[in-house]
Amino acid sequence: MTNFEADLTFLESGYYAVLFIAFLNICANPFIYAAKFEPVKRKLLMLVPCNRGALQPGNSVGTAAASGTVAMSATRVA
């Protein structure tokens, strides 16, 4: 089908291996920071539009408070 030239020298194959690892590091680095670095994790969680502390159907305010979640009240100051 395709004609791949596999006649690489040891130096060329090392070059491509190092190049692949460098590109892999560049692509994986943001995901590593998002998973491990606490300030980045907080900023990304602030960008998520859903509210984890919102009440689910069937839960009451007492069970939400007992589980440690915080529900926002929908009161408006006139």
ROKESE-40590 format. One line per 2 residues: their letters; for each residue x, y, z of N, C-alpha, C, CB. Coordinates in pm, whole numbers, plus 32768, in hexadecimal, padded with zeros to 4 digits. Last residue first. Glycine has a CB too. Layout:
a> X,Y,Z,X,Y,Z,X,Y,Z,X,Y,Z  ... .
***
This chain:
av> 7282,90E5,9249,7239,9149,91FB,725E,91D4,9224,71A5,9136,920B  7349,8FD0,921B,7337,9049,926C,72F5,90B2,9216,73BF,907D,92A5 .
rt> 72E2,8E87,9200,7309,8F01,91BA,72EC,8F78,9212,72C0,8F0E,9134  7347,8D39,922D,7303,8DB1,925E,7339,8E29,9216,7314,8DC2,92F6 .
as> 7390,8C2C,920A,7366,8C7C,9198,7318,8CF7,91C5,7311,8C27,9139  74BA,8BAE,92A0,742C,8BD1,92A6,740C,8C31,9234,7408,8C11,9330 .
ma> 7583,8A97,925D,7570,8B26,9251,74DC,8B46,9256,75AF,8B5B,91CE  75F8,89A2,9337,7597,89C6,92D2,7585,8A5C,92D2,7511,897E,92E9 .
vt> 770C,88DF,9373,76D3,8962,938A,7674,8980,9318,7740,89CF,9397  773F,87A5,9416,7735,87F8,939E,76F0,887B,93C0,76E9,87AE,932E .
gs> 773E,8701,94F2,77AB,8760,94E6,77A5,87B4,9468,782D,8718,94EA  766F,865F,9532,76D8,8625,94DD,774C,8685,94C7,769D,85FB,9458 .
aa> 75C9,8705,95C1,760B,8699,9608,767C,865C,95B5,75A7,862D,962C  7567,87A9,94F9,75BC,87E4,9560,7608,8778,95AB,7567,8837,95C2 .
at> 74D2,86EE,946B,7540,8733,9427,759E,8771,948D,7509,879F,93C8  7418,86A4,9528,7477,863F,94FA,74EB,867F,94B0,7431,85D8,94A1 .
gv> 738F,879B,9549,73D2,875A,95BA,7437,86F2,958E,736C,871A,9613  731C,87CA,9455,7385,8825,9482,73D3,87E5,94F4,7349,88AC,94AE .
sn> 72F6,868C,93AE,72C3,8701,93F4,7338,8757,9420,726C,86D9,946D  72E1,85E7,9274,732E,860D,92EA,72ED,8686,932B,73C2,862C,92C5 .
gp> 7243,85CF,9196,7230,856D,91FF,7280,858D,927C,7256,84E6,91CE  732D,864A,90B0,72A1,8628,90CB,7298,85BB,9135,725A,85FC,904A .
ql> 7440,86F1,9156,740F,8691,90F5,737C,8674,9113,7463,860E,90F7  74AF,883A,9186,7461,87C9,91B6,7435,8771,9142,73E7,87F9,9205 .
ag> 75FF,889A,9140,756F,88A6,912C,7528,8828,915B,754F,88C1,9098  770E,8883,914A,76C8,888D,91C8,7632,8898,91BA,76FB,8903,9213 .
rn> 776B,888C,9047,776C,880C,908D,771A,8810,910D,77FB,87E3,90AC  76F3,8927,8F3A,7705,8940,8FC8,76FD,88BA,9010,769B,89A4,8FFF .
cp> 7790,895F,8DFD,7733,8917,8E54,7757,8930,8EE6,7733,8880,8E35  785D,89E1,8D71,77E1,8A29,8D8E,7782,89E0,8DEC,779B,8A46,8D0F .
vl> 79AE,89FC,8DC1,7943,899C,8DA7,78BE,89DC,8DCE,795A,8916,8DF6  7A65,8AB1,8E1D,7A33,8AC2,8D95,79BF,8A66,8D74,7AA3,8AAC,8D33 .
ml> 7AB0,8A54,8F11,7A61,8ACF,8F0E,7A25,8AE6,8E84,7AB7,8B47,8F37  7B50,897F,8EC9,7ACF,8961,8F05,7A75,89DD,8F09,7AE1,892B,8F92 .
lk> 7C2F,8A0E,8E72,7BE1,89C1,8E11,7B58,899E,8E48,7C2C,8943,8DEA  7C87,8A7B,8F67,7C5F,8AD4,8EF8,7C0A,8A89,8E91,7CDB,8B0F,8EB3 .
rk> 7CC6,898C,8FF5,7C5D,89E8,9025,7C2B,8A44,8FB6,7C91,8A3C,9099  7D96,8926,8F57,7D1C,88D8,8F68,7CA9,8932,8F97,7D33,8866,8FCC .
vp> 7E57,89EA,8F7D,7E20,89D5,8EF6,7D9D,8989,8EFF,7E85,8989,8E9C  7E8B,89C9,9091,7E56,8A48,905D,7E19,8A3A,8FD1,7EC4,8AB1,9059 .
ef> 7EE5,88AB,9095,7E6B,88D9,90D6,7E38,8961,90A3,7E83,88E0,9169  7F49,87D0,8FA6,7F6B,8852,8FDF,7EED,8895,9013,7FB2,88AB,8F77 .
ka> 7EDC,86DF,8F31,7F31,86DC,8FA9,7F44,8762,8FEE,7FB6,86A6,8F84  7E3D,8704,8E4F,7E1C,869A,8EAD,7E66,86A7,8F31,7E3A,8614,8E6F .
ay> 7EAE,87D6,8DC4,7E20,87DE,8DE9,7DFC,8776,8E51,7DC9,87CC,8D6E  7FB0,8775,8D97,7F9C,87E7,8DEF,7F0B,87F0,8E1D,7FC6,8867,8DA9 .
if> 7F6F,86A7,8CE2,7FB1,8686,8D60,7F9E,86F8,8DC3,8048,866A,8D4A  7F06,8738,8C11,7EAE,86DB,8C58,7EEB,86B2,8CDE,7E93,865E,8C02 .
pn> 7FE7,87C8,8BB6,7F72,880E,8BED,7F14,87B3,8C3B,7F24,8850,8B7C  8099,86E6,8B69,80B7,8740,8BD7,803D,878E,8C0A,8121,87A1,8BAB .
ac> 8063,8659,8A82,802F,8625,8B00,803F,8686,8B74,8073,85A3,8B22  80E4,86E8,89B6,8054,86D2,89AE,8019,86A5,8A34,8035,866A,8944 .
in> 81EF,86E6,8A08,81AC,8766,89F0,8115,8754,89EF,81DB,87A3,896A  821E,85D1,8A11,8227,8621,8A8A,81DE,86A6,8A79,82BA,863A,8AAF .
lf> 8206,8592,8901,81AC,8554,8962,81AB,85A3,89E4,81D6,84C3,897C  82DE,8622,889A,8256,8648,8874,81EF,860D,88D4,8238,861A,87E6 .
ai> 83AE,858E,8917,839F,861E,8930,8312,864C,890B,8407,866E,88DE  8389,8490,88AC,837B,84A3,893C,8368,8537,895E,83F6,846A,8986 .
fl> 83C1,84C9,879C,833D,8496,87C3,8326,84AC,8859,8331,8401,87A1  84CF,8515,87B0,846C,8573,877D,83DE,854A,87A5,8477,857E,86E4 .
va> 8541,8425,8803,8547,849B,885A,84E0,8502,882F,85D4,84D8,885A  8508,838B,871D,84D6,8361,87A0,84D5,83D7,8801,852D,82EF,87D9 .
yy> 8591,8414,8656,8500,840C,864E,84C1,83DF,86D3,84D6,83AD,85DF  869A,83EE,86B3,8664,8474,86A0,85CB,8471,86A0,8699,84B2,861D .
gs> 86B0,82DA,86A7,86B8,831E,8728,867E,83A9,8722,8748,8325,8758  86A6,82B9,8593,863B,827F,85E3,863B,82BB,8670,864A,81E7,85EA .
el> 8794,833F,854B,8712,8371,851D,869F,8339,8571,86FD,834C,848A  8855,829D,85C6,884B,832A,85EB,87C3,8363,85C2,88BD,837A,85A9 .
ft> 8833,81AB,8541,881F,81B1,85D2,880C,8241,85FF,8895,8171,861C  877E,81EA,840D,87F6,81CD,845A,87D5,81D6,84EE,886A,822E,8435 .
ld> 8673,814F,8361,86A3,81BA,83B7,8722,818E,83FE,8638,81E3,841D  85CC,80DF,828A,865E,80D6,828F,8696,814B,82E0,869B,80D4,8200 .
ae> 84C4,80DA,824C,84EA,80B3,82D3,8581,80A4,82E1,84A6,8031,82F8  83E7,818D,81A4,8475,8170,819F,84A3,8156,822E,84C6,81E4,815D .
fn> 82B8,8115,8135,8300,8154,81A3,8391,812C,819B,82C3,812D,822D  81D6,8129,8051,8263,8106,8052,82A9,8155,80C0,82A4,8122,7FC7 .
tm> 8096,8096,806F,80EE,810A,8074,817E,80DB,8080,80C9,8168,80EA  8051,7F88,8000,8000,8000,8000,8056,807E,8000,7FA3,8000,8078 .
***
